[in-house]
Amino acid sequence: MELIEVSEGSARFLVPKAERIYDAPVFYNPVMALNRDISVLVARALEPKRVLDALSATGIRGIRYALESPAEEVWLNDISDEAYSLMKQNVALNFEGELYEEGDRSYLWGEKLIVINKGDANRLMAENFRYFDLVDLDPFGSPMEFLDTALRSVKRKGVLAVTATDTGVLCGAYARACVKNYLARPIRGELCHEAGLRILIGTVVRYSAKYDLGVEVLLAYYRDHYFRAFLRFKSGAKKAEKSLAQLGYLWQDESGRFTYEKAFLPEKPKAFGPMWLGPLKDSEFMERLSKELETFEPAHKKTRSLVELLAGELDVPFHYDTHALARRNGLEVRKVSEVIERLEKLGYRASRTHFSPTAVKTDAPFEVVLDVLRGD
């Protein structure tokens, strides 16, 4: 395995040389530097003591947690022999001290404790019950096969950071797979990305409830080919019930009009869901992230602009895509900035959304949005 040295954030590390990232024996995707930037920002804001990067590959995510956040104990794990060897090399590149190896596990004691483990992620999380303040699940595809053990491994008031890269499933291209994996019916069209993110969160909420854990969404977003959510747990049956009450269903007709309701079962046919209909961010937490950005140099050039967009986004369920609405209703396409300005002049709240550059989040009724698009 030929290796080359690269850098990301405060870390330098070795990755396999390959023509395509998917051909490498150990996976590393430089595009996901933005994902890792925001993960580090979250850890800086939350200050967790014990962090698990359950599916580490090269180890870059865990190494950045150790280098760039206040975490005192960071665990890196992968089931692959090649990944385990590479993680040890990369930890040695970034931290002083000698690695102590015991079976399929290595330790580095210094200013922080770094544990490098070779094994199945589910087994590792099951063996460390309620141990970690922050568990990070960043799999290739769906996180569902790791969700139960992650919920048992994280502390009852801890945080789960979860990624799903099976966007085709959550966005309705493979609807049967979504029903199988997430027990939810996805929607296609302009609302698919937001609905897919809400299906992912809703599934975590349902799984958490059986452990008497409520869920608070600190931040959830869609980007490129993946969904990402940072979820803080609240202990207690009543907290779990309160979170379950935020689940519900979505409908959309041919004109683009959407409706939704919070309910255990849908009252009308052809419903999409169940899915999370609560907030996708905590405003106080977003202020802390924005403050962390003042002293943090992102590895990805678009991290700062994405956090700013997320912080300013109106937090209401679903959005209106101006291009899709114009196409559906035979109207002229108008600039998003113009639509927002007109809605605000009418007394409604409106903002851009990260889900689409041509979409608007607003609390205005559907008919008002159409009138604005008509120029009325």
Summary of the structure (lengths in Angstrom):
residues: 376
radius of gyration: 21.6
end to end distance: 64.2
largest distance: 72.4
contacts: 1281
relative contact order: 0.10
helix: 39%
strand: 28%
